[in-house]
């Protein structure tokens, strides 16, 4: 099985959002479950580190972008996010799904994936995971979920 960190994260996200329960905090139990699901140790470790980074990133201690600020992407972000991906992130902000502070968290977690090429599908999943993890973002999460499933239905037709 050729998987990457996002595959492991998507498996966890789909498993635990459907069950409406939180993953077992015991990392060994979670690691065993992921191994039984067919994921390799290296990718499991990276996925757990990614989740730790999401949990540890507290926005209260950072300078918060305002609604009137302009986002300029740095060299690393431009190298990994093509213009379409950057535009999609800005679109999500413009339609009110991503607040500027959540946009920054999404960008941080996208860069933490260590994937060479990031596409819009990956962005959608990371946005869902970030919004799901943030208190008070239930409406934004529901809107993003609708957007993702609308896109999937359109592709099927």
The 8 nearest C-alpha neighbors of each residue, nearest first, counted from 0:
[[1, 2, 37, 38, 39, 3, 36, 6],
 [2, 0, 3, 38, 39, 6, 37, 42],
 [3, 1, 6, 0, 4, 38, 7, 42],
 [2, 4, 6, 5, 42, 7, 1, 114],
 [3, 5, 46, 7, 42, 6, 45, 8],
 [4, 6, 8, 7, 3, 9, 112, 46],
 [7, 5, 9, 3, 4, 8, 2, 10],
 [8, 6, 10, 4, 5, 9, 46, 11],
 [9, 7, 5, 11, 10, 6, 12, 46],
 [8, 10, 12, 6, 11, 7, 5, 13],
 [9, 11, 7, 13, 8, 12, 14, 6],
 [12, 10, 14, 8, 9, 13, 15, 7],
 [11, 13, 9, 15, 10, 14, 16, 8],
 [14, 12, 10, 16, 11, 15, 9, 17],
 [15, 13, 11, 12, 17, 16, 10, 18],
 [14, 16, 18, 17, 12, 20, 13, 19],
 [17, 15, 19, 13, 18, 14, 12, 20],
 [16, 18, 15, 19, 14, 13, 20, 12],
 [17, 19, 15, 20, 16, 14, 21, 13],
 [20, 18, 16, 17, 15, 21, 14, 22],
 [21, 19, 18, 15, 22, 16, 17, 23],
 [20, 22, 15, 23, 19, 16, 24, 18],
 [23, 21, 24, 15, 20, 29, 11, 25],
 [22, 24, 25, 29, 21, 28, 26, 20],
 [25, 23, 26, 22, 29, 28, 21, 27],
 [24, 26, 23, 28, 27, 29, 22, 30],
 [27, 25, 29, 28, 30, 24, 23, 31],
 [26, 28, 30, 29, 25, 31, 32, 24],
 [29, 27, 31, 30, 26, 25, 32, 23],
 [28, 30, 26, 32, 27, 31, 33, 23],
 [29, 31, 27, 33, 32, 28, 26, 34],
 [32, 30, 34, 28, 29, 33, 27, 35],
 [31, 33, 29, 35, 30, 34, 28, 36],
 [34, 32, 36, 30, 35, 31, 38, 29],
 [33, 35, 31, 38, 37, 36, 32, 30],
 [34, 36, 32, 37, 33, 31, 38, 30],
 [37, 35, 33, 34, 38, 32, 31, 10],
 [38, 36, 34, 35, 33, 39, 0, 32],
 [37, 39, 34, 33, 36, 43, 40, 42],
 [38, 40, 42, 41, 43, 34, 37, 33],
 [41, 39, 43, 42, 44, 38, 34, 30],
 [42, 40, 44, 43, 39, 45, 38, 46],
 [41, 43, 45, 4, 44, 40, 39, 46],
 [42, 44, 40, 46, 41, 45, 47, 39],
 [45, 43, 47, 41, 42, 46, 40, 48],
 [44, 46, 48, 42, 47, 43, 49, 4],
 [45, 47, 49, 43, 4, 48, 44, 42],
 [48, 46, 50, 44, 49, 45, 51, 43],
 [47, 49, 51, 45, 46, 50, 52, 44],
 [50, 48, 46, 52, 47, 51, 45, 53],
 [51, 49, 53, 47, 52, 48, 54, 46],
 [52, 50, 48, 54, 53, 49, 55, 47],
 [53, 51, 49, 55, 50, 54, 56, 48],
 [52, 54, 50, 51, 56, 55, 49, 108],
 [53, 55, 51, 52, 56, 50, 57, 132],
 [56, 54, 52, 53, 51, 57, 50, 58],
 [57, 55, 53, 54, 52, 58, 104, 51],
 [58, 56, 59, 55, 60, 61, 54, 53],
 [57, 59, 61, 60, 56, 100, 63, 62],
 [60, 58, 57, 61, 62, 63, 56, 100],
 [61, 59, 58, 57, 62, 63, 56, 55],
 [62, 60, 58, 59, 63, 57, 64, 56],
 [61, 63, 64, 60, 59, 58, 100, 65],
 [62, 64, 61, 100, 65, 58, 99, 59],
 [65, 63, 99, 68, 100, 62, 66, 67],
 [64, 66, 68, 67, 63, 99, 100, 69],
 [65, 67, 68, 99, 64, 98, 69, 100],
 [66, 68, 65, 69, 64, 99, 70, 98],
 [69, 67, 65, 66, 64, 70, 99, 71],
 [68, 70, 71, 67, 66, 64, 65, 99],
 [71, 69, 72, 68, 64, 89, 99, 103],
 [70, 72, 69, 73, 68, 76, 77, 74],
 [73, 71, 76, 77, 70, 74, 75, 85],
 [72, 74, 76, 75, 77, 71, 78, 70],
 [75, 73, 77, 76, 78, 72, 79, 71],
 [76, 74, 78, 77, 73, 79, 72, 110],
 [75, 77, 79, 73, 78, 74, 80, 72],
 [78, 76, 74, 80, 75, 79, 73, 72],
 [77, 79, 75, 76, 80, 74, 81, 116],
 [80, 78, 76, 77, 116, 117, 115, 75],
 [81, 79, 77, 84, 76, 78, 117, 85],
 [80, 82, 84, 83, 77, 85, 79, 78],
 [83, 81, 85, 84, 86, 80, 77, 87],
 [82, 84, 86, 81, 85, 87, 80, 119],
 [85, 83, 87, 81, 86, 82, 80, 119],
 [86, 84, 82, 88, 87, 83, 80, 81],
 [85, 87, 83, 89, 84, 88, 82, 90],
 [88, 86, 90, 84, 89, 85, 83, 91],
 [87, 89, 91, 85, 90, 86, 84, 92],
 [88, 90, 92, 86, 87, 91, 93, 85],
 [91, 89, 87, 93, 92, 88, 86, 94],
 [92, 90, 88, 96, 94, 89, 93, 97],
 [91, 93, 97, 89, 95, 90, 94, 96],
 [94, 92, 90, 95, 91, 89, 96, 97],
 [95, 93, 91, 92, 96, 90, 97, 89],
 [94, 96, 92, 93, 97, 91, 98, 139],
 [95, 97, 139, 91, 92, 94, 98, 143],
 [98, 96, 92, 95, 102, 91, 101, 99],
 [97, 99, 101, 100, 92, 102, 96, 95],
 [100, 98, 102, 101, 64, 97, 103, 66],
 [101, 99, 103, 102, 98, 63, 64, 104],
 [100, 102, 104, 98, 103, 99, 97, 105],
 [103, 101, 99, 105, 100, 104, 97, 98],
 [104, 102, 106, 100, 101, 105, 107, 99],
 [103, 105, 101, 107, 102, 106, 108, 100],
 [106, 104, 102, 108, 103, 107, 126, 109],
 [107, 105, 109, 103, 104, 108, 110, 102],
 [108, 106, 104, 110, 105, 109, 103, 111],
 [107, 109, 111, 105, 110, 106, 104, 112],
 [110, 108, 106, 111, 112, 107, 105, 125],
 [109, 111, 107, 108, 112, 113, 106, 76],
 [110, 112, 108, 113, 109, 107, 49, 114],
 [113, 111, 114, 109, 110, 108, 4, 5],
 [112, 114, 111, 110, 115, 109, 4, 116],
 [115, 113, 112, 116, 117, 110, 79, 111],
 [114, 116, 79, 113, 117, 78, 112, 80],
 [117, 115, 114, 79, 118, 80, 81, 78],
 [116, 118, 80, 79, 114, 121, 115, 119],
 [117, 119, 121, 120, 84, 122, 116, 80],
 [118, 120, 122, 121, 84, 123, 117, 87],
 [121, 119, 123, 122, 118, 124, 117, 147],
 [120, 122, 124, 119, 123, 118, 125, 117],
 [121, 123, 119, 125, 120, 124, 126, 118],
 [124, 122, 120, 126, 121, 125, 119, 127],
 [125, 123, 127, 121, 126, 122, 128, 120],
 [124, 126, 128, 122, 127, 123, 129, 121],
 [127, 125, 129, 123, 124, 128, 122, 130],
 [128, 126, 124, 130, 125, 129, 131, 140],
 [129, 127, 125, 131, 126, 130, 124, 132],
 [128, 130, 126, 132, 131, 127, 125, 133],
 [129, 131, 127, 133, 132, 140, 128, 136],
 [132, 130, 128, 129, 133, 127, 140, 136],
 [131, 133, 129, 130, 128, 134, 54, 53],
 [134, 132, 130, 131, 136, 135, 129, 137],
 [135, 133, 136, 132, 137, 131, 130, 129],
 [134, 136, 137, 133, 138, 139, 130, 131],
 [137, 135, 139, 134, 138, 130, 133, 140],
 [136, 138, 140, 139, 135, 141, 131, 130],
 [139, 137, 141, 140, 136, 142, 135, 96],
 [138, 140, 96, 142, 136, 141, 137, 143],
 [141, 139, 137, 143, 138, 130, 142, 136],
 [142, 140, 144, 138, 143, 139, 137, 145],
 [143, 141, 139, 145, 144, 140, 138, 146],
 [144, 142, 146, 140, 145, 141, 139, 147],
 [143, 145, 141, 147, 146, 142, 140, 148],
 [146, 144, 142, 148, 143, 147, 149, 141],
 [145, 147, 143, 149, 144, 148, 142, 150],
 [148, 146, 144, 150, 145, 149, 143, 151],
 [147, 149, 151, 145, 150, 146, 152, 144],
 [150, 148, 146, 152, 151, 147, 145, 153],
 [151, 149, 153, 147, 148, 152, 146, 154],
 [152, 150, 148, 154, 153, 149, 155, 147],
 [153, 151, 155, 149, 154, 150, 148, 156],
 [152, 154, 150, 151, 156, 155, 149, 148],
 [155, 153, 151, 152, 156, 150, 149, 148],
 [156, 154, 152, 153, 151, 150, 149, 148],
 [155, 153, 154, 152, 151, 150, 149, 148]]
